[in-house]
Amino acid sequence: MKFLVLWKFELAGLRSEVIPAIARMPQYAERLLKDRKLVARYHIVGRHGGAWIYDVVSNEELERLLAMAPVYNFAHYEVLPLAEMEDPMFVLRPSGGQD
């Protein structure tokens, strides 16, 4: 299961303990990349935070990985499930499984 996780910081809420947490994020990401739980990570231009694509086996695993992130208690998250789009007909097919 792939998820796009957008996370950001509100500048007004940044406290001094946030800076060391942000500094630990690259090491956290490297471990997830090595374990193949993180597909890619991006900085969103003009925003304080990022966009990470996770590949996990369950919602619970994603929740656990997010909770282990150094910035978990300081960031706001938006989690978007992703679906493969190999064939446009897969997306255009009417709901209910009818052909």
MODELLER restraints for C-alpha pairs under 7 A, 6 or more apart:
rsr = mdl.restraints
at = mdl.atoms
rsr.add(forms.Gaussian(group=physical.xy_distance, feature=features.Distance(at['CA:1:A'], at['CA:55:A']), mean=5.50, stdev=0.5))
rsr.add(forms.Gaussian(group=physical.xy_distance, feature=features.Distance(at['CA:1:A'], at['CA:56:A']), mean=5.32, stdev=0.5))
rsr.add(forms.Gaussian(group=physical.xy_distance, feature=features.Distance(at['CA:1:A'], at['CA:57:A']), mean=5.78, stdev=0.5))
rsr.add(forms.Gaussian(group=physical.xy_distance, feature=features.Distance(at['CA:1:A'], at['CA:58:A']), mean=6.73, stdev=0.5))
rsr.add(forms.Gaussian(group=physical.xy_distance, feature=features.Distance(at['CA:2:A'], at['CA:53:A']), mean=6.74, stdev=0.5))
rsr.add(forms.Gaussian(group=physical.xy_distance, feature=features.Distance(at['CA:2:A'], at['CA:54:A']), mean=5.48, stdev=0.5))
rsr.add(forms.Gaussian(group=physical.xy_distance, feature=features.Distance(at['CA:2:A'], at['CA:55:A']), mean=4.46, stdev=0.5))
rsr.add(forms.Gaussian(group=physical.xy_distance, feature=features.Distance(at['CA:2:A'], at['CA:56:A']), mean=6.40, stdev=0.5))
rsr.add(forms.Gaussian(group=physical.xy_distance, feature=features.Distance(at['CA:2:A'], at['CA:81:A']), mean=6.17, stdev=0.5))
rsr.add(forms.Gaussian(group=physical.xy_distance, feature=features.Distance(at['CA:2:A'], at['CA:82:A']), mean=5.32, stdev=0.5))
rsr.add(forms.Gaussian(group=physical.xy_distance, feature=features.Distance(at['CA:3:A'], at['CA:53:A']), mean=5.58, stdev=0.5))
rsr.add(forms.Gaussian(group=physical.xy_distance, feature=features.Distance(at['CA:3:A'], at['CA:54:A']), mean=5.25, stdev=0.5))
rsr.add(forms.Gaussian(group=physical.xy_distance, feature=features.Distance(at['CA:3:A'], at['CA:55:A']), mean=6.65, stdev=0.5))
rsr.add(forms.Gaussian(group=physical.xy_distance, feature=features.Distance(at['CA:3:A'], at['CA:79:A']), mean=6.61, stdev=0.5))
rsr.add(forms.Gaussian(group=physical.xy_distance, feature=features.Distance(at['CA:3:A'], at['CA:80:A']), mean=5.51, stdev=0.5))
rsr.add(forms.Gaussian(group=physical.xy_distance, feature=features.Distance(at['CA:3:A'], at['CA:81:A']), mean=4.43, stdev=0.5))
rsr.add(forms.Gaussian(group=physical.xy_distance, feature=features.Distance(at['CA:3:A'], at['CA:82:A']), mean=5.31, stdev=0.5))
rsr.add(forms.Gaussian(group=physical.xy_distance, feature=features.Distance(at['CA:4:A'], at['CA:51:A']), mean=6.77, stdev=0.5))
rsr.add(forms.Gaussian(group=physical.xy_distance, feature=features.Distance(at['CA:4:A'], at['CA:52:A']), mean=5.85, stdev=0.5))
rsr.add(forms.Gaussian(group=physical.xy_distance, feature=features.Distance(at['CA:4:A'], at['CA:53:A']), mean=4.60, stdev=0.5))
rsr.add(forms.Gaussian(group=physical.xy_distance, feature=features.Distance(at['CA:4:A'], at['CA:54:A']), mean=6.56, stdev=0.5))
rsr.add(forms.Gaussian(group=physical.xy_distance, feature=features.Distance(at['CA:4:A'], at['CA:79:A']), mean=5.95, stdev=0.5))
rsr.add(forms.Gaussian(group=physical.xy_distance, feature=features.Distance(at['CA:4:A'], at['CA:80:A']), mean=5.07, stdev=0.5))
rsr.add(forms.Gaussian(group=physical.xy_distance, feature=features.Distance(at['CA:4:A'], at['CA:81:A']), mean=6.34, stdev=0.5))
rsr.add(forms.Gaussian(group=physical.xy_distance, feature=features.Distance(at['CA:4:A'], at['CA:82:A']), mean=6.75, stdev=0.5))
rsr.add(forms.Gaussian(group=physical.xy_distance, feature=features.Distance(at['CA:5:A'], at['CA:51:A']), mean=5.63, stdev=0.5))
rsr.add(forms.Gaussian(group=physical.xy_distance, feature=features.Distance(at['CA:5:A'], at['CA:52:A']), mean=5.24, stdev=0.5))
rsr.add(forms.Gaussian(group=physical.xy_distance, feature=features.Distance(at['CA:5:A'], at['CA:53:A']), mean=6.23, stdev=0.5))
rsr.add(forms.Gaussian(group=physical.xy_distance, feature=features.Distance(at['CA:5:A'], at['CA:77:A']), mean=6.72, stdev=0.5))
rsr.add(forms.Gaussian(group=physical.xy_distance, feature=features.Distance(at['CA:5:A'], at['CA:78:A']), mean=5.74, stdev=0.5))
rsr.add(forms.Gaussian(group=physical.xy_distance, feature=features.Distance(at['CA:5:A'], at['CA:79:A']), mean=4.60, stdev=0.5))
rsr.add(forms.Gaussian(group=physical.xy_distance, feature=features.Distance(at['CA:5:A'], at['CA:80:A']), mean=6.27, stdev=0.5))
rsr.add(forms.Gaussian(group=physical.xy_distance, feature=features.Distance(at['CA:6:A'], at['CA:50:A']), mean=5.88, stdev=0.5))
rsr.add(forms.Gaussian(group=physical.xy_distance, feature=features.Distance(at['CA:6:A'], at['CA:51:A']), mean=4.53, stdev=0.5))
rsr.add(forms.Gaussian(group=physical.xy_distance, feature=features.Distance(at['CA:6:A'], at['CA:52:A']), mean=6.60, stdev=0.5))
rsr.add(forms.Gaussian(group=physical.xy_distance, feature=features.Distance(at['CA:6:A'], at['CA:77:A']), mean=5.69, stdev=0.5))
rsr.add(forms.Gaussian(group=physical.xy_distance, feature=features.Distance(at['CA:6:A'], at['CA:78:A']), mean=5.08, stdev=0.5))
rsr.add(forms.Gaussian(group=physical.xy_distance, feature=features.Distance(at['CA:6:A'], at['CA:79:A']), mean=6.47, stdev=0.5))
rsr.add(forms.Gaussian(group=physical.xy_distance, feature=features.Distance(at['CA:7:A'], at['CA:49:A']), mean=5.34, stdev=0.5))
rsr.add(forms.Gaussian(group=physical.xy_distance, feature=features.Distance(at['CA:7:A'], at['CA:50:A']), mean=5.47, stdev=0.5))
rsr.add(forms.Gaussian(group=physical.xy_distance, feature=features.Distance(at['CA:7:A'], at['CA:51:A']), mean=6.45, stdev=0.5))
rsr.add(forms.Gaussian(group=physical.xy_distance, feature=features.Distance(at['CA:7:A'], at['CA:75:A']), mean=6.10, stdev=0.5))
rsr.add(forms.Gaussian(group=physical.xy_distance, feature=features.Distance(at['CA:7:A'], at['CA:76:A']), mean=5.45, stdev=0.5))
rsr.add(forms.Gaussian(group=physical.xy_distance, feature=features.Distance(at['CA:7:A'], at['CA:77:A']), mean=4.46, stdev=0.5))
rsr.add(forms.Gaussian(group=physical.xy_distance, feature=features.Distance(at['CA:7:A'], at['CA:78:A']), mean=6.34, stdev=0.5))
rsr.add(forms.Gaussian(group=physical.xy_distance, feature=features.Distance(at['CA:8:A'], at['CA:48:A']), mean=5.40, stdev=0.5))
rsr.add(forms.Gaussian(group=physical.xy_distance, feature=features.Distance(at['CA:8:A'], at['CA:49:A']), mean=4.04, stdev=0.5))
rsr.add(forms.Gaussian(group=physical.xy_distance, feature=features.Distance(at['CA:8:A'], at['CA:50:A']), mean=6.47, stdev=0.5))
rsr.add(forms.Gaussian(group=physical.xy_distance, feature=features.Distance(at['CA:8:A'], at['CA:75:A']), mean=5.42, stdev=0.5))
rsr.add(forms.Gaussian(group=physical.xy_distance, feature=features.Distance(at['CA:8:A'], at['CA:76:A']), mean=5.43, stdev=0.5))
rsr.add(forms.Gaussian(group=physical.xy_distance, feature=features.Distance(at['CA:8:A'], at['CA:77:A']), mean=6.79, stdev=0.5))
rsr.add(forms.Gaussian(group=physical.xy_distance, feature=features.Distance(at['CA:9:A'], at['CA:48:A']), mean=5.50, stdev=0.5))
rsr.add(forms.Gaussian(group=physical.xy_distance, feature=features.Distance(at['CA:9:A'], at['CA:49:A']), mean=5.96, stdev=0.5))
rsr.add(forms.Gaussian(group=physical.xy_distance, feature=features.Distance(at['CA:9:A'], at['CA:74:A']), mean=6.93, stdev=0.5))
rsr.add(forms.Gaussian(group=physical.xy_distance, feature=features.Distance(at['CA:9:A'], at['CA:75:A']), mean=5.00, stdev=0.5))
rsr.add(forms.Gaussian(group=physical.xy_distance, feature=features.Distance(at['CA:9:A'], at['CA:76:A']), mean=6.39, stdev=0.5))
rsr.add(forms.Gaussian(group=physical.xy_distance, feature=features.Distance(at['CA:18:A'], at['CA:74:A']), mean=6.79, stdev=0.5))
rsr.add(forms.Gaussian(group=physical.xy_distance, feature=features.Distance(at['CA:21:A'], at['CA:70:A']), mean=4.95, stdev=0.5))
rsr.add(forms.Gaussian(group=physical.xy_distance, feature=features.Distance(at['CA:21:A'], at['CA:71:A']), mean=5.40, stdev=0.5))
rsr.add(forms.Gaussian(group=physical.xy_distance, feature=features.Distance(at['CA:22:A'], at['CA:70:A']), mean=6.94, stdev=0.5))
rsr.add(forms.Gaussian(group=physical.xy_distance, feature=features.Distance(at['CA:22:A'], at['CA:71:A']), mean=6.23, stdev=0.5))
rsr.add(forms.Gaussian(group=physical.xy_distance, feature=features.Distance(at['CA:24:A'], at['CA:70:A']), mean=6.42, stdev=0.5))
rsr.add(forms.Gaussian(group=physical.xy_distance, feature=features.Distance(at['CA:25:A'], at['CA:70:A']), mean=6.28, stdev=0.5))
rsr.add(forms.Gaussian(group=physical.xy_distance, feature=features.Distance(at['CA:28:A'], at['CA:69:A']), mean=6.89, stdev=0.5))
rsr.add(forms.Gaussian(group=physical.xy_distance, feature=features.Distance(at['CA:32:A'], at['CA:38:A']), mean=5.21, stdev=0.5))
rsr.add(forms.Gaussian(group=physical.xy_distance, feature=features.Distance(at['CA:33:A'], at['CA:39:A']), mean=6.60, stdev=0.5))
rsr.add(forms.Gaussian(group=physical.xy_distance, feature=features.Distance(at['CA:37:A'], at['CA:54:A']), mean=5.60, stdev=0.5))
rsr.add(forms.Gaussian(group=physical.xy_distance, feature=features.Distance(at['CA:37:A'], at['CA:55:A']), mean=5.02, stdev=0.5))
rsr.add(forms.Gaussian(group=physical.xy_distance, feature=features.Distance(at['CA:37:A'], at['CA:56:A']), mean=5.84, stdev=0.5))
rsr.add(forms.Gaussian(group=physical.xy_distance, feature=features.Distance(at['CA:38:A'], at['CA:53:A']), mean=5.93, stdev=0.5))
rsr.add(forms.Gaussian(group=physical.xy_distance, feature=features.Distance(at['CA:38:A'], at['CA:54:A']), mean=4.42, stdev=0.5))
rsr.add(forms.Gaussian(group=physical.xy_distance, feature=features.Distance(at['CA:38:A'], at['CA:55:A']), mean=5.93, stdev=0.5))
rsr.add(forms.Gaussian(group=physical.xy_distance, feature=features.Distance(at['CA:39:A'], at['CA:53:A']), mean=5.39, stdev=0.5))
rsr.add(forms.Gaussian(group=physical.xy_distance, feature=features.Distance(at['CA:39:A'], at['CA:54:A']), mean=5.67, stdev=0.5))
rsr.add(forms.Gaussian(group=physical.xy_distance, feature=features.Distance(at['CA:39:A'], at['CA:55:A']), mean=6.41, stdev=0.5))
rsr.add(forms.Gaussian(group=physical.xy_distance, feature=features.Distance(at['CA:40:A'], at['CA:52:A']), mean=5.80, stdev=0.5))
rsr.add(forms.Gaussian(group=physical.xy_distance, feature=features.Distance(at['CA:40:A'], at['CA:53:A']), mean=5.34, stdev=0.5))
rsr.add(forms.Gaussian(group=physical.xy_distance, feature=features.Distance(at['CA:41:A'], at['CA:51:A']), mean=5.76, stdev=0.5))
rsr.add(forms.Gaussian(group=physical.xy_distance, feature=features.Distance(at['CA:41:A'], at['CA:52:A']), mean=4.23, stdev=0.5))
rsr.add(forms.Gaussian(group=physical.xy_distance, feature=features.Distance(at['CA:41:A'], at['CA:53:A']), mean=6.32, stdev=0.5))
rsr.add(forms.Gaussian(group=physical.xy_distance, feature=features.Distance(at['CA:42:A'], at['CA:50:A']), mean=5.60, stdev=0.5))
rsr.add(forms.Gaussian(group=physical.xy_distance, feature=features.Distance(at['CA:42:A'], at['CA:51:A']), mean=5.07, stdev=0.5))
rsr.add(forms.Gaussian(group=physical.xy_distance, feature=features.Distance(at['CA:42:A'], at['CA:52:A']), mean=6.19, stdev=0.5))
rsr.add(forms.Gaussian(group=physical.xy_distance, feature=features.Distance(at['CA:43:A'], at['CA:49:A']), mean=6.58, stdev=0.5))
rsr.add(forms.Gaussian(group=physical.xy_distance, feature=features.Distance(at['CA:43:A'], at['CA:50:A']), mean=4.52, stdev=0.5))
rsr.add(forms.Gaussian(group=physical.xy_distance, feature=features.Distance(at['CA:43:A'], at['CA:51:A']), mean=6.25, stdev=0.5))
rsr.add(forms.Gaussian(group=physical.xy_distance, feature=features.Distance(at['CA:44:A'], at['CA:50:A']), mean=5.45, stdev=0.5))
rsr.add(forms.Gaussian(group=physical.xy_distance, feature=features.Distance(at['CA:44:A'], at['CA:51:A']), mean=6.67, stdev=0.5))
rsr.add(forms.Gaussian(group=physical.xy_distance, feature=features.Distance(at['CA:56:A'], at['CA:62:A']), mean=6.30, stdev=0.5))
rsr.add(forms.Gaussian(group=physical.xy_distance, feature=features.Distance(at['CA:66:A'], at['CA:72:A']), mean=6.48, stdev=0.5))
